[in-house]
């Protein structure tokens, strides 16, 4: 693993530090953890929907036991429900856990709507940052940006509006997906209006469930084995957390 500062890969704009991540990958979760522990930002913004803050809060209380947020489809067809696993090695979950531990204010950036635009989530192998470092990884990704649609720009504008409402006098850490980073940075260049109320009123029917150990491998981003290694290292206070892969 290359020697790198805790701020490697971040982008600073005024009082806001943007930390781009690949969702669900422990290599990024480890680096988010290291940054927060070293800098202890008083405000932590995460690219998660504000309408699910209650479910996330309850799921965090259960950690390290893993949970899943289930959002039924509007027609109550269970097989078409959306499943959001709450897993230790996810960088957004790590940011929320540490925010609670250090007493930081949390800002949920995504608007309260299920109408999230389709955004390509294909990334180069995240483990490569252990070999080349996070900064070259982020720079290489940004050289080939994802195509933008009006829906993506509207989503970024809604996130920017929320971020622009954060404490302007306090250092803010914004943990965002790498595939939304540049759209959000562009939207932050101008003052944004409050987004219109969503046509689909949020995740009012969302429910939180415990995950049975037998189904973990089917729903988690990282295999359960790596989730356990990450959580064990976390409980021992290790930072940064490095996990070898075959």
C-alpha positions as CSV (number, residue, x, y, z in Angstrom):
1,X,0.0,0.0,0.0
2,X,1.5,3.4,-1.0
3,X,2.2,5.9,1.7
4,X,-0.4,8.6,1.5
5,X,-1.8,11.4,3.6
6,X,-5.3,11.0,5.0
7,X,-6.5,13.8,2.7
8,X,-5.3,11.9,-0.4
9,X,-8.0,11.8,-3.1
10,X,-10.0,14.6,-1.5
11,X,-11.0,17.9,-3.1
12,X,-11.3,21.2,-1.2
13,X,-13.7,24.0,-2.1
14,X,-13.9,26.6,0.6
15,X,-15.0,25.1,3.9
16,X,-16.1,21.8,2.2
17,X,-13.9,18.8,1.7
18,X,-15.2,16.3,-0.8
19,X,-14.3,12.7,-0.3
20,X,-15.2,10.6,-3.4
21,X,-15.8,6.9,-2.7
22,X,-16.9,3.7,-4.4
23,X,-20.0,2.6,-2.4
24,X,-19.7,-0.6,-0.5
25,X,-16.0,-1.1,-0.8
26,X,-13.8,-1.4,2.3
27,X,-10.8,0.2,0.7
28,X,-12.7,3.5,0.6
29,X,-14.4,3.0,3.9
30,X,-11.0,2.6,5.6
31,X,-9.8,5.8,4.1
32,X,-12.9,7.7,5.1
33,X,-12.4,6.4,8.6
34,X,-8.8,7.5,8.7
35,X,-9.7,11.0,7.5
36,X,-12.5,11.5,10.0
37,X,-10.4,10.3,12.9
38,X,-7.6,12.6,12.0
39,X,-9.5,15.7,11.1
40,X,-12.7,15.2,13.2
41,X,-15.0,17.4,11.0
42,X,-17.9,19.0,12.9
43,X,-20.2,18.4,10.0
44,X,-20.4,15.2,7.9
45,X,-22.5,15.1,4.8
46,X,-23.4,11.8,3.1
47,X,-24.9,10.9,-0.2
48,X,-27.9,9.1,1.3
49,X,-31.6,10.0,1.2
50,X,-32.9,12.2,4.0
51,X,-36.2,10.3,4.1
52,X,-34.4,7.2,5.4
53,X,-32.5,8.9,8.3
54,X,-34.7,7.1,10.9
55,X,-34.0,3.7,9.4
56,X,-30.3,4.4,9.1
57,X,-30.2,5.6,12.8
58,X,-31.9,2.4,13.9
59,X,-29.6,0.2,11.8
60,X,-26.5,1.9,13.3
61,X,-27.7,1.1,16.8
62,X,-27.7,-2.6,15.7
63,X,-24.1,-2.5,14.4
64,X,-22.1,-4.6,14.0
65,X,-25.1,-6.8,13.3
66,X,-26.1,-6.2,9.7
67,X,-29.5,-5.0,8.7
68,X,-31.4,-4.3,5.4
69,X,-33.7,-1.5,4.6
70,X,-36.6,-2.8,2.4
71,X,-38.5,-0.4,0.3
72,X,-41.6,-2.0,-1.3
73,X,-42.5,-1.0,-4.8
74,X,-45.5,1.3,-5.2
75,X,-47.7,-1.7,-6.1
76,X,-46.6,-3.7,-3.1
77,X,-44.9,-6.3,-5.2
78,X,-42.4,-7.8,-2.8
79,X,-40.2,-9.3,-5.6
80,X,-39.7,-5.8,-6.9
81,X,-38.7,-4.2,-3.6
82,X,-35.5,-2.2,-3.2
83,X,-33.0,-3.7,-0.7
84,X,-30.4,-1.5,0.9
85,X,-27.9,-3.5,3.0
86,X,-26.4,-1.7,6.0
87,X,-22.9,-3.1,6.1
88,X,-19.7,-2.2,8.2
89,X,-17.4,-1.9,5.2
90,X,-19.5,0.7,3.3
91,X,-17.9,4.2,3.4
92,X,-21.3,5.9,3.9
93,X,-22.1,3.7,6.9
94,X,-18.6,4.2,8.3
95,X,-19.1,8.0,8.0
96,X,-22.4,7.8,9.9
97,X,-20.9,5.6,12.6
98,X,-18.0,7.9,13.2
99,X,-20.2,11.0,13.1
100,X,-22.1,9.5,16.0
101,X,-18.9,8.7,17.8
102,X,-17.3,12.1,17.5
103,X,-20.6,14.1,17.9
104,X,-20.6,15.5,14.3
105,X,-23.7,16.9,12.7
106,X,-24.9,14.7,9.9
107,X,-26.4,16.1,6.6
108,X,-28.2,13.7,4.3
109,X,-27.7,15.1,0.8
110,X,-30.1,13.1,-1.4
111,X,-33.6,14.5,-1.8
112,X,-36.5,12.7,-0.2
113,X,-37.6,10.8,-3.3
114,X,-37.4,7.4,-4.8
115,X,-36.9,8.9,-8.2
116,X,-33.2,8.6,-8.3
117,X,-31.7,8.9,-11.8
118,X,-29.9,6.0,-13.3
119,X,-26.1,6.5,-12.9
120,X,-23.5,4.1,-14.3
121,X,-21.8,2.5,-11.3
122,X,-19.0,0.7,-13.1
123,X,-15.6,1.5,-11.6
124,X,-12.1,0.2,-12.1
125,X,-11.2,-2.4,-9.5
126,X,-11.3,-0.6,-6.2
127,X,-8.6,-2.8,-4.7
128,X,-6.1,-1.1,-7.1
129,X,-6.0,1.9,-4.7
130,X,-4.0,-0.3,-2.4
131,X,-1.4,-0.6,-5.1
132,X,-1.4,2.9,-6.8
133,X,-3.0,5.0,-4.1
134,X,-6.4,6.7,-4.1
135,X,-5.4,9.9,-5.7
136,X,-4.3,8.4,-9.1
137,X,-7.4,6.3,-9.0
138,X,-9.7,9.3,-8.6
139,X,-7.9,11.3,-11.2
140,X,-8.0,8.5,-13.8
141,X,-11.7,8.1,-13.2
142,X,-12.4,11.8,-13.7
143,X,-10.6,11.8,-17.0
144,X,-13.4,9.7,-18.4
145,X,-16.6,11.2,-16.9
146,X,-19.9,9.5,-17.1
147,X,-22.5,10.9,-19.5
148,X,-24.8,13.4,-17.9
149,X,-28.5,13.5,-18.3
150,X,-31.0,16.2,-17.2
151,X,-32.0,13.8,-14.4
152,X,-28.5,13.5,-13.1
153,X,-28.0,17.3,-13.2
154,X,-31.3,17.8,-11.4
155,X,-30.3,15.3,-8.7
156,X,-26.9,17.0,-8.3
157,X,-28.6,20.4,-8.0
158,X,-30.9,19.0,-5.2
159,X,-27.8,17.7,-3.4
160,X,-26.0,21.0,-3.8
161,X,-28.9,22.9,-2.4
162,X,-28.7,20.7,0.7
163,X,-25.0,21.1,1.0
164,X,-25.2,24.9,0.5
165,X,-27.5,24.9,3.5
166,X,-24.8,23.4,5.8
167,X,-23.0,25.5,8.4
168,X,-20.9,27.9,6.2
169,X,-18.5,28.6,9.1
170,X,-17.7,25.0,10.0
171,X,-15.4,22.6,8.1
172,X,-17.7,20.1,6.2
173,X,-16.8,16.7,5.0
174,X,-18.9,15.5,2.1
175,X,-18.7,11.8,1.4
176,X,-20.1,11.3,-2.2
177,X,-20.0,8.6,-4.8
178,X,-17.2,9.1,-7.3
179,X,-19.7,8.9,-10.2
180,X,-21.6,11.9,-8.8
181,X,-18.6,14.0,-7.8
182,X,-18.2,16.2,-10.8
183,X,-21.9,16.8,-11.3
184,X,-22.1,17.9,-7.7
185,X,-19.0,20.1,-7.9
186,X,-20.5,21.9,-11.0
187,X,-23.9,22.3,-9.3
188,X,-22.1,23.9,-6.3
189,X,-20.8,26.7,-8.5
190,X,-24.1,28.5,-8.4
191,X,-26.7,29.0,-5.7
192,X,-29.4,26.4,-6.0
193,X,-33.2,26.7,-5.4
194,X,-35.0,24.3,-3.2
195,X,-36.1,21.4,-5.3
196,X,-39.8,20.8,-6.0
197,X,-41.6,18.4,-3.7
198,X,-41.2,14.8,-5.0
199,X,-44.1,13.4,-7.0
200,X,-43.6,10.1,-5.2
201,X,-43.7,10.9,-1.5
202,X,-40.8,9.1,-0.2
203,X,-40.0,5.9,1.4
204,X,-42.9,6.1,3.9
205,X,-43.3,2.4,3.7
206,X,-39.6,1.5,4.3
207,X,-38.9,-1.2,6.9
208,X,-35.8,-2.3,8.6
209,X,-35.0,-6.0,9.0
210,X,-32.2,-8.1,10.5
211,X,-30.1,-10.0,8.0
212,X,-30.0,-13.7,8.5
213,X,-26.3,-15.0,8.4
214,X,-27.3,-17.4,5.6
215,X,-28.3,-14.6,3.2
216,X,-25.4,-12.2,3.8
217,X,-23.4,-13.3,0.8
218,X,-26.4,-12.6,-1.5
219,X,-27.0,-9.0,-0.5
220,X,-23.7,-7.5,0.8
221,X,-21.3,-5.6,-1.5
222,X,-18.3,-7.2,0.2
223,X,-18.2,-10.9,1.1
224,X,-19.1,-11.6,4.7
225,X,-15.6,-12.7,5.4
226,X,-14.2,-9.3,4.5
227,X,-17.0,-7.6,6.4
228,X,-15.9,-9.5,9.5
229,X,-12.2,-8.7,9.0
230,X,-13.1,-5.0,8.7
231,X,-15.3,-5.0,11.8
232,X,-12.7,-6.9,13.8
233,X,-10.0,-4.3,12.8
234,X,-12.4,-1.5,13.6
235,X,-13.1,-2.9,17.1
236,X,-9.4,-3.1,17.8
237,X,-9.0,0.6,16.8
238,X,-6.8,-0.1,13.8
239,X,-6.6,2.8,11.3
240,X,-6.1,2.6,8.4
241,X,-7.6,-0.8,7.9
242,X,-6.0,-2.9,5.2
243,X,-7.4,-6.2,4.1
244,X,-5.4,-8.5,1.7
245,X,-7.3,-10.1,-1.1
246,X,-6.3,-13.2,-3.0
